[in-house]
Structure formats: structure tokens, C-alpha cells
Amino acid sequence: MVNYIPRITETKVKEWLEFFPALIIVGSRQTGKTTLAKKITESIDKPFIYIDLEFPADRQKLADPYLFLKNYEDHCVILDEVQRMPEIFELLRSMIDQKRQPGRFILLGSASPPLLKQSSESLAGRVAYLHLTPFLYTEIEETVDWRRHWLRGGYPESLLALNDSLSYDWRQAFIRSYVERDLPMLGFPNNPVLARRLWQMIAATHGNLWNTSPFATSLGISEPTVKKYLRFLEQAFQVFSLQPFFANVKKRFVKSPKVYISDSGILHALLGFKNDMDLAANPLLGNSWEGYVIEQIKGIVGDDLEYFFYRTYQGTEIDLLLCSGNRVLAAIEIKYSSAPKVSKGFHIGLEDLKPQHAFVIIPEGIDYPYSKDIQVTSLSSFLKNHLPDITGKNG
């Protein structure tokens, strides 16, 4: 693993470890969870011990988990792939209550729902959560430009590979490993061919409205099974859904979600895009850029806001809404263009929703007003200058 730690994440984790008895870091494999945990423990005032629950020798150490952990109660104990030992959560709760000190446990997991369900039941009030995404553009823009980040995605080994060919080979190996090993461990049927076909079909419809029926027909499985398998990919942090927003206006709304591959580099590998030319020549260019922008925004904001798209059958459409409760804080159009044209449907959407802010996000260039109510901004400027204003976390 490349020893490269996101600056924002490192600071946040240090603060949490100095306050909470336990920290749970979840995220896809190969995002750097283990590297981050070990790096952070170097700066706290206690020794640490690392246990990987996928290694039989390490699991054997926890044959009597209470006795083992009691011997290391003055250490920071890192338990990696903790979802493989869900029964340990209740014991951790008891041990924390017996000796409530900050930074006792760091728990790492590659699948969120089962892990969070167990931890929320047993460790409520004792734990902080961090979802570690692949590298975000704001974390690496001084090292890597947006074109490379978009093409290769945020996984460290892919992003920092010596060339595009090596990056592409790494991502193909990552996909093979996921369908052959990781998804079956999460409960997905041990059928690599089916898993890869499903994943590739989702990539081919990236950013489109979800329609279960063609997937079921092509894969030869039922529609409920397709939806179940989609949830597996979501639980593995490989897919995310954007739900439609329903406004209190007399219009017919699209009710299906839009589904995206979570990492742009994995998307491009699934589609066979090896370099910038492959990407630029494909009709999915705009959809890829849209998903990439949403991926960066969600990665920074996390669960602080809600995310929707807006579409009516009359043609009104907004790519992304950032919402807090019933308030629409920002309406965003995402364009892969240096001279964007805002559609009539976007203007109508603004009249319907009356958001506090409206933006058109483009790859690069200076910010300028498109109209009295709409600002054109580069992705970098939006993330660094405008997003903090929207979230109320400016300075």
C-alpha cells in the first residue's frame, strides 16, 4: 500500500482518538484504512497492537478474546476486518465500560451495514465512525491533476501508478479479486461470472435511471434477486444510488433512482477505458464526469447533507440537489464543457424549488456568473470555496 495519508482525514482521526474510546473506520478494500490506522497510532501516547481477523493466526490469538484484550488494555488495539467477528462487539462494550479511556480500540471494516448494525447496538455513545473513501481530489490536487484522478479514480495504488497501463492493470486485478473473493465473503453467491456481468451492466448504465427488468432478463435471474445483488455492491462501497426529489408542486415526477459506480477509475476499468482518449471518445463521457463530481461532493460532505436529483416527466431536470431537511441548499448542473449552456429544464427546476444557491460545475476555468442566480465554477473552486458556504463549515 502506498504510504500516503489524506491530510483532512488524519487530523480528524487524531481528534476523535483523543476523545472516543473506540473508532470505527469503514470503507472499500484498498482505500488505506490499515495504513491510516497504523499511521495515526504513531502520534498517540500509547503503544498499539494490530490484529487482522482474516489471518487464521491472528484469529487464534482471540480464541479467548477477553483474556487477550485484557492483557493489552493499555494499548490501542487495531482489529482489522472486524465484521468477520461480530460477536466481539458486546465484549468491547463491556471492556470500555470497565475502563473508559480514549483511543482504546480502532475497528476496521470493509462492509458497512452488518458492521454498523452490530456496533450501533453494542457501542452506542462509545464510538465515532469514519467512512474512508478512495482519495478525494481535494486531498491530492497538489500532487495529481483532475484528469488523472478522474481517469484512474481514487484508490492509492491505481492513482499513483507509474503510468496509465499499470493503473488499469491494477484496477482489473482489483475487480477480479472482488468478484472472486470479497463479494462471496459478504454473502454474494460464489458466481464470479454473474457478479462481473452485473457490475459491468451497472457501469454501462452509470448515471441513468435504474430499471431492474433488463438486468433480470439479461442475467437470467429474478428482479428481486437483481435488487438483492445491487445491495451487495452498495454494501461493499462499489455502487451508490441517488434518489429522486419530490417537490410539493403539481407535476409528475420520475420515481426511479439513478445508480452510479462509486469510483470513477473502477467505472472506467469496467468499461475498458485504458486512457484519456478511450474516455473522450465514448458517449458515456458526460455521465462519467457527472458521477465523478457527485463522488467528490459526497466524499467531502458525508452524511451532513442529503443528496437527490430532480426530474419531471415534463422535462425539468437538475443533476444534484444538496438538501438539509426540507431546505434545498444548492441546485447543481454538472457539465463537461468549458462553455456550458444551461437548459430550460434547469431554470424551471430553480423556479420550482427556489434553492439558496445554484451552480454549474465544469472541469476547470475561472468562476463567473451565468445569470443573476446561477454561478459557473470549476470543480476545484466549488469544493474549496463554495461547498463550505453551503454546509456552513467555512473556517
N, C-alpha and C positions, 0 to 999 in steps of 0.2 A: 504494500500500500504506500502511495506517495505520502510523505510526511508533510502535509500542507494543511494547516488548520484555519478554517474561516475565522476572521478576527471577531466578528459580531458574536458568533456562537461561543467562542472561547470565553469572552468576557461574561456573557450571560450565565454560562455553566459555573464559572467560579463564584459568582454571586449566589447562585442557588445552593451550591455545596456548602457555603458558609452559613446557610440558614436552615435548609431542609435536612432531615435525617436520611432521606433517600431521594435519588434522582432516577427517573426512567427516561432513557433515550431510545426512541423508536425510529425506524426508517428502513428503507430498502437495503439489501446487502450491498456492500462495496461503496457505501456513502462515507465511510470513515468513522463510524461510531466507536469502534475499538481504539483506533488511533487517537480520536478526540478524548476518550475517557482516560487513556494512559497519559496523554499529554497534560491534561488538567490535574491529575493526581500529583504530578511533579511539583506543582505550585501550592499544594495544601500541606498543612503542618501535621501530617501523619503518614506512615507507610501504607502501601497498598498491596493487595494480592489479587491476581487475576484468575478467574475460573471460566473455562469455555465449556458449556454444558453439551456441546456437540462432540467433545472428545471423551471417549469412554474412561480414560484415566482420570480426567477431571471430575466426571460424574461419580466415579468411585470414591473420590475424596468426600463426597457429600452423602455417602451411604448412611451416616448419622449426621444430618445437616446441623442439628443443634450443637452437638459436641464440636464439630469442625468450626462453625461460625463463632462459638463461644471463645474458642482459643484465639480468634482474631478480632475480638470485639474492639480493640484499639486501632485496628486498621480500617482503611477504606477498602471494602470488598467489591470487586467488579464481577458481576455474574453475566456472562455473555450468552445470547440466545436463550434468555430466561423463560420464554414461552414453552420450552421443552421440559420444564419442571414446574408446572403451575402450582403444585401443592406447596411450594416453598413460600408463597406469599403470606399465608397465615402465620407461619413461623417468623417471618421477617417482621410482621406487625407486632407480634409478642415481644421479640427481642428489642425492637425500637422502643416500645413502651417501658421495658425494663431499664433501658439506658438510652434516654433520648438525647442524642448528641448529633450535631450537623455532620454531614458527609460520611455517614457510616456505610451506605450502600449505593452503588451505581448499577442499575439494571439495564441491560441492552437487549433489544428485541427487533426481529425482522418482520413481524406481523402484528398489526395494531389491534384489531378488535378483540381477539382472545386475550391478548396481554393486558389491554386496558380494562377489560371486564374483570379479570382477576384482581388487578391492582386496585381498581376503584372500590371493589368490595372490601378488600383487606387493608389497604394502606391510605384510606381517605384521611386527609389532613396531615399526612406524614410525608408526602411525596410531591415533587414537581415533575412535570412532563416536558420533554423536548422532542419535537419531530425534526430529525436531522434530514434535510433534503440533500440531493446532489448539489454541488456548488452553484450558488446563485451568481448572476452576473455582477452584482454589486460587491461581491466578495473577491472577485478575481479580475475586475476590469483593468487594473493596473498591470496585470501580467498577460492577459489574453483578451483579444478584441471580441466584439459581439458576434462577428461572423463565425469565428472558430467555435465559440461557446454554443451558438445556435446549431451549427452543423454537428458537433461532437457530443453535445449535451454536457451535463454537469458531473458525471462520475469521474473521480480523480484520474484513474488510470487511462480513461478514454480522452479526457480533456487535455492532459499533459503529455500524451504520447508524442514521440519524435516526429511523426508525420500522420497524414490522414489515413494511410493504408493500415498502419499499426493500430490506430484508434478504431477503425472499422473492424479489424480482426478481433480486437478485444471485446467490442460490443457483440459481435456474433457469438463469441465464446460465452459471454455473459448470458445471452438469450438461451443458448443450448443448456447451460448449467441450470437456469431457472426452470425450463420445461422438463428437464430430465431428473432434477434433484429437489429443487426448492419448492415448486408448486405441489408435488406429491406430499412433501413434509407438512404442508399447510392443509392438506385434505383433498386437494385436486386429484382426480383419478390419474393413476400412473399410465398416462397415454400421451407421450411427448408429441406425436404427430398431430393429434387433436388439439393439444394446447397451443402448439405453434401456429396451426392454421387459424385458430380463433384469434390469437394475438395479432397475426398478420391481417386478418379481416378487419379487426378494430382499427389497425393502423391505416388501412385503405379508406376507411370512413371517418378518419380523425377529424373532429370538429363538426361533424354532421349530426343531424337529429338521429337519435337512436331508434332503430326498428328491429325488433327481435326476430321477426319472421324470416328474412333472408338468411340470417345466421343459422337458424334451426334447419332450414331446408338444405343449405349447402353442407352443413356438418352432419346431417342425418341424426339429429337429436331433437328433443322436445324444446319448446320455447321456455318452460320453467327451468330446464337444465341449462340453457344458454344463460339465463339471468343468474342462475346459481354460479356458473363458471365465471361470469363477469365479476361477481362479488369477490371471488377468489383473487382475481387480478387486482381489484381495488384494495383488498386486504394486504396484498403484497406490495402496495405502493407503486404499481406499474400502470394503473389506469385511474383517471378521475372523471367524475361526471359534473356537469354544470346544469343546474335545474332552471326551468323557465320561471320568470317572474310574472305574477298575475296582478294586474293593476285594477283598481276599482273604477273601470271605465267600461262602456258598453261596446266591447269588441270581442271577437272570438280569438282565443289565444292558443298558440301551439302548446301542447301539454307534454311532449316527449323531451327528455333531457338531451344534451349534447355530450358526447363521450370523447375523451382525449387520451392519448398515450402520455404518461406523466413526464417523461424525459424526452426532449427533442432528439437527442442522439440515439436513443433506443428506437424512437419512431423512424428515423432515417435508416437505421440498420435493418429494421423490419421491412422497409420499402425498397432496400437495396441501393440507397443513395450513398455513394462512397466519397463524394467530394462536392464542392460548391457547384460545379457545372451540372452534376446529376440533379441537384436540388433545384437550381434555377430553371431547368428545362421541364420541370414537372408541374402539372396542373394543381398539385397539392401544395404548391409553394405558399399561397396565401393562408391556407388552413394551418400549415406548419408554423408560420410566423404568428398567427393568432394564438395557437396553443402555447408557443414559447413565451409570449408576452404574459399570458394568463398564469403560466407556470411561475414566472418570476415574481409577479404580484402576490400570488398566493403564498409563495415561499417566504416572502418578507412579512406579510401581514398575519399569516396563520389564521387562527380562529377568532381574531379580534373583530373581524367583519364577516358578513355573509356575501356570497357570490352568486349572481344569476345572469342569464341573458334574457332579452326581451324580444318577443316576436309575435306578431299577429298574422292572421290569415289575410289581412288587407295589405300586407307588405311592409308594415312598420317593423324595424329591426334595430337592436342595439347589441353589440357584441358582448359587452360586460357591464354589469351593474355592481357597484360596491355599496352595500347596504348595512345599516345598523338599526335593528328593529324595523319600524315602518318607514324609516327615513332612507331615501335614495341619496347617498352622499356624492356619488360620481357615476356618470354615464360615459362609457368609453367605446370609441370606434377604433379598430385596430387595422392599420393599412400598411402593406408592404409597398411603399411608394415615397418618393421624395417630393411629390406634388399631389397630395391626396385630394380627392373630390368627395365631399360628404353627401350621402344620399338623401333624398327627400324623406325616406323612411326614418332616418336618424333624427331629422328635425321634428317629424311628427311624434316620435318617441319622446323627445325632450318636452314637447307640449303636453303629452300625456302624463309624464312622470314628474316634471319640474325638479330635476336633481339640483343639488347645490353647486356641482361642478360638471363640466362637460369637456372631454378631451378627445383628440385624435392622436394616437400614438403611432409614430413612424420610426424606422430604424435609426436614423441619425439626422443631424441638422440643427439649426437654431430654433428656439421656441418663437412662435408668433401667433397672434390672434387670427383665427379663421373668420370669426364673426364676433359680435358683441358678447356672445355667451359660450363660444367654443374656442378652445386653445389647442393649437397643434404643438406637439412636443416630441422630442426623441425619447426612446425607451430609457436611456440613462438619465436624462433630465427628469422624466416623470418619477422614476424610482427614488432619486435622491432629493428632488426639490418639491414635487407636487404631492407625492404619496404621504410624506409626513404631515402636510397640512390637512389632508383628508382624514387621516387617522387620529389627528390631534396629538401626535408624538413628535412635534417639531422642536428639537432641542431639549 
